[in-house]
Amino acid sequence: MTQTDHEPSNVQTVRTIEEKYFVDSQSPTPLVSVTDIRKRFGGVQALKGIDLNICAGEVHGLVGANGAGKSTLIRILAGVEQPDEGIIRVNGREVEIPEPQASTDLGLSFIHQELNLVPKFNAMENMTLGIPKPTRFGLIDWKAVRKRVDEVAERINIDFPLSVPVDELSVADQWLISIGRALIWESKLIAMDEPTASLSEAEAKTLFSVIRELSSDGIGILYVSHRLEEILNLCDSVTIFRDGNKVQELKRAEMTRRVLVEGIVGAEVKSNGNNVSHYKKADHPVVLTVEGLSRGKIVDNASFTLHEGEILGLGGLVGAGRTELVRMVYAAEKKRTGTMELLGQPYNPKNPADAVEHGVAMVPEERRSEGLVLDKSVNFNLNIPYLTPLRKWPYLPIVSPSKGELEASDVVRKLGIKTPDVETLVSDLSGGNQQKVVIGKWLGRQPKILILDEPSRGVDVGARSEIHQIIHEMADEDTSFIIISSENEELPGLCDRVLVMVEGKIVGELVGEDITKEAILHLSYSHEPKELEDPQNGD
């Protein structure tokens, strides 16, 4: 059909998009399909031949453990990554998505857990950000823009003023703004990544109502969540990813919690018969006791003990509250309720510096932004614990420069940090060696407890092995560790004991040979917390 005078004005735009991104023409359904999608990052095969169909008007769940490949597929559909192999079709036509704008042009919208909004812009400005606006007499027709925004706001029941800056709104309201922006772009598929992670129960119910209304209007929803109850109650179908493979696709009638958990875990979880009495560090003195630590729903009544020389792992899914828990122990975040004891004495540090003075140190997950000063030398970074920030002299050392250099050289030697010399900029080191520097800066302080948040993230296999060796050697010298890792393969073999967190609660404990990837995953999808016993008091 050729364009006529009666044809809608946006038809030519649609044709231009089709000519730019569509490769061939096939059946108009499903809305989005991928066939044999493969993606490798170095030696890691992130996606191993994924087939997936998402239909118009369908809420399609996507579940799997951390690292299963869900985010990689979404990034490919969003045009952020390119597949090594495979075919993507939109409305039955083969397409290429070389960049994010191409994905938007094709009617695909992606709302990530970290909402991509401009904090000081108001709701209307964020909803129309980057969207071609109607003009009148050469100027933006803001009246028409406002009319369109009001229509969308009414459609998704936005009941707050659109003139309010988004940083003054709740997370739930910010989600509605992100959905509104997708609707203004006239998106046909909206992907949502962990949308309820920071929402209250009432806010989540409001979001579910909006999602159901959108799907009834023919919009496809790709819903990514670790919360299986949401998947069961909301989704028309679900696809399970495991280790880069699509292992199962289920319709609503086939979906049960047990089926989902078995698909995600991929193996029956068997106990080796170990109990807490077999825990090899159970007779070591208790270094840290945490009782009823809470911070709203983020951390809910967490209690545990840590023994001298113990390597205690915190397992669970992203967003389970693990980082928030250890940051309260380190006084980087304030607790609302609960008490702590360090070596049998009350422990209530005012701030991280106070925690360090008590012998508690922490290596944060974001080492480059929070653990290192990248434009300074290895020597400087290794001596950070001996620097006192003053108003007049920002970095005044409390040890002599010569002694500091000797200490730094000694740490470089002990940890095998690969650097030409201690004056090399830390930004010039590899990720693994940067991580060794972040750990090494605490050696001289000889902490009683060292908290490591994702210690192996972004490092190669060789560096990971070296970091694990450092941890074991320090534990043999009675340093106690709390280690967070979202890579479930890392905690077995490294930790003496693992506590698993789900939605702010500690729901289970694994000891010795019972610490397996499958057991951690199984507990990670449990919502029934159980009382934990101190291994020292086990039967």
QUISULPE-V995291 format. One record per backbone hydrogen bond with DSSP energy under -1.0 kcal/mol. NH is the residue of the N-H (numbers start at 1). CO is the residue of the C=O. E is the energy in kcal/mol with one decimal. If there is no record, write none. Layout:
# QUISULPE-V995291
nh = [NH NH]
co = [CO CO]
e = [E E]
This chain:
# QUISULPE-V995291
nh = [7 11 14 15 16 17 18 19 20 21 22 23 32 33 34 35 37 38 39 41 44 46 46 47 48 49 50 52 54 58 60 61 62 63 68 73 74 75 76 77 78 79 80 81 84 85 87 89 90 91 93 95 96 103 104 105 106 107 108 109 111 115 117 121 124 126 127 128 131 136 139 141 142 145 146 147 148 149 150 151 152 153 154 155 156 157 158 164 166 167 168 169 174 175 176 177 178 179 180 181 182 183 184 185 186 187 188 189 190 191 192 193 194 197 199 204 205 206 207 208 209 210 211 212 213 214 215 216 217 218 219 220 221 222 223 224 225 228 231 232 233 234 235 236 237 238 239 240 241 242 244 245 247 248 250 252 254 255 260 261 262 263 264 265 266 278 279 282 284 287 288 289 290 291 293 294 295 298 300 302 304 306 308 310 312 313 314 315 320 325 326 327 328 329 330 332 333 336 337 339 341 342 343 345 347 355 356 357 358 359 360 361 363 367 370 371 376 378 379 381 382 383 384 386 387 388 390 396 398 404 405 406 407 408 409 410 411 412 413 414 415 417 419 424 426 427 428 429 434 435 436 437 438 439 440 441 442 443 446 448 449 450 451 452 453 454 457 459 464 465 466 467 468 469 470 471 472 473 474 475 476 478 479 480 481 482 483 484 485 490 494 495 496 497 498 499 500 501 502 504 505 507 508 510 512 514 515 516 520 521 522 523 524 525 526 537 538]
co = [4 8 10 11 12 13 14 15 16 17 18 94 54 89 52 87 50 85 47 44 41 39 44 39 244 37 37 34 32 55 221 237 223 239 65 69 70 71 72 73 74 76 75 75 38 38 35 33 93 31 90 88 21 99 100 101 102 104 103 189 191 113 115 118 162 122 123 124 128 139 136 134 140 141 142 143 144 145 146 147 148 149 150 151 152 154 153 161 121 119 165 166 170 171 172 173 174 175 176 177 178 179 180 181 183 182 107 107 220 109 222 111 224 194 196 200 201 202 203 204 205 206 207 208 209 210 211 212 213 215 214 188 58 190 60 192 62 226 227 228 229 230 231 59 59 250 61 248 63 245 68 242 240 240 238 236 251 252 256 257 258 259 260 261 262 275 276 279 281 306 306 341 304 339 302 337 299 295 504 293 290 288 285 307 481 497 483 499 317 321 322 323 324 325 326 327 327 294 294 291 289 345 287 342 340 351 352 353 354 356 355 449 451 365 366 367 373 424 422 377 378 379 381 383 384 396 393 388 386 400 401 402 403 404 405 406 407 408 409 410 411 412 417 421 376 374 425 426 430 431 432 433 434 435 436 437 439 440 443 359 359 480 361 482 363 484 454 456 460 461 462 463 464 465 466 467 468 469 470 471 472 475 474 448 310 450 312 452 314 487 491 491 311 311 510 313 508 315 505 320 502 500 500 498 496 511 512 514 516 517 518 519 520 521 523 534 535]
e = [-1.2 -1.6 -2.1 -2.5 -2.5 -2.3 -2.6 -2.9 -1.8 -2.5 -2.2 -4.9 -2.3 -2.5 -2.7 -2.7 -2.2 -1.8 -1.7 -3.0 -2.2 -1.4 -1.1 -1.9 -3.2 -1.4 -2.2 -2.2 -3.1 -1.6 -3.5 -3.2 -2.4 -2.3 -1.9 -2.0 -2.1 -2.5 -1.7 -2.4 -2.1 -1.2 -2.3 -1.6 -2.6 -1.3 -2.4 -3.1 -2.5 -3.1 -1.8 -3.1 -1.5 -1.3 -2.2 -2.7 -1.6 -1.8 -2.4 -2.6 -3.1 -1.2 -1.6 -1.3 -1.8 -2.4 -2.6 -1.5 -1.9 -3.4 -1.5 -3.1 -1.5 -2.0 -2.9 -2.0 -2.1 -2.5 -2.8 -1.8 -2.0 -3.0 -2.3 -1.8 -1.7 -1.1 -3.0 -1.3 -2.5 -2.0 -2.0 -1.8 -2.1 -2.0 -1.7 -1.9 -2.1 -2.4 -2.7 -2.3 -1.7 -2.0 -2.2 -1.8 -1.4 -2.4 -2.4 -2.2 -2.5 -3.0 -3.0 -2.3 -2.7 -1.3 -1.5 -2.6 -2.0 -1.7 -2.1 -2.6 -2.0 -1.9 -2.6 -2.6 -1.9 -2.5 -2.5 -2.1 -1.0 -1.7 -2.1 -2.8 -3.1 -2.0 -2.7 -2.9 -1.1 -1.0 -1.6 -2.7 -2.1 -2.4 -1.8 -2.6 -1.4 -2.4 -2.5 -2.9 -2.9 -2.5 -2.2 -1.8 -2.4 -1.1 -2.8 -1.8 -1.7 -1.2 -2.3 -2.8 -2.5 -2.0 -2.4 -3.0 -2.5 -2.3 -1.4 -1.7 -1.7 -2.9 -1.8 -2.4 -3.1 -2.8 -2.6 -1.9 -3.2 -1.1 -3.0 -2.9 -1.7 -2.4 -2.8 -2.0 -2.7 -3.1 -3.0 -2.7 -1.8 -1.9 -2.1 -2.2 -1.3 -1.6 -1.9 -2.6 -1.5 -2.8 -1.3 -2.2 -2.3 -3.0 -3.1 -1.6 -2.7 -2.1 -2.6 -1.9 -1.3 -1.5 -2.5 -2.6 -3.3 -1.6 -2.8 -1.4 -1.9 -2.1 -3.3 -2.4 -2.6 -1.1 -1.2 -2.0 -2.1 -2.3 -1.3 -1.4 -2.9 -2.9 -2.3 -1.9 -2.6 -2.5 -2.6 -2.1 -2.1 -2.5 -1.9 -2.6 -2.7 -1.8 -1.0 -1.5 -2.5 -1.2 -1.7 -1.4 -2.4 -2.2 -1.6 -1.8 -2.1 -2.1 -3.2 -1.9 -1.6 -1.4 -1.3 -1.6 -2.4 -2.7 -2.8 -2.8 -2.5 -2.3 -1.2 -1.7 -2.4 -2.1 -1.9 -2.6 -2.5 -1.9 -2.0 -2.3 -2.4 -2.4 -2.5 -2.4 -2.1 -2.0 -2.2 -2.7 -3.3 -1.5 -2.9 -2.7 -1.2 -2.4 -1.4 -2.5 -2.4 -1.4 -2.7 -2.8 -2.3 -2.6 -2.7 -2.8 -2.1 -2.7 -1.0 -2.8 -1.6 -2.1 -1.7 -1.3 -2.3 -2.4 -2.5 -2.1 -2.0 -1.2 -1.8 -2.2 -1.2]
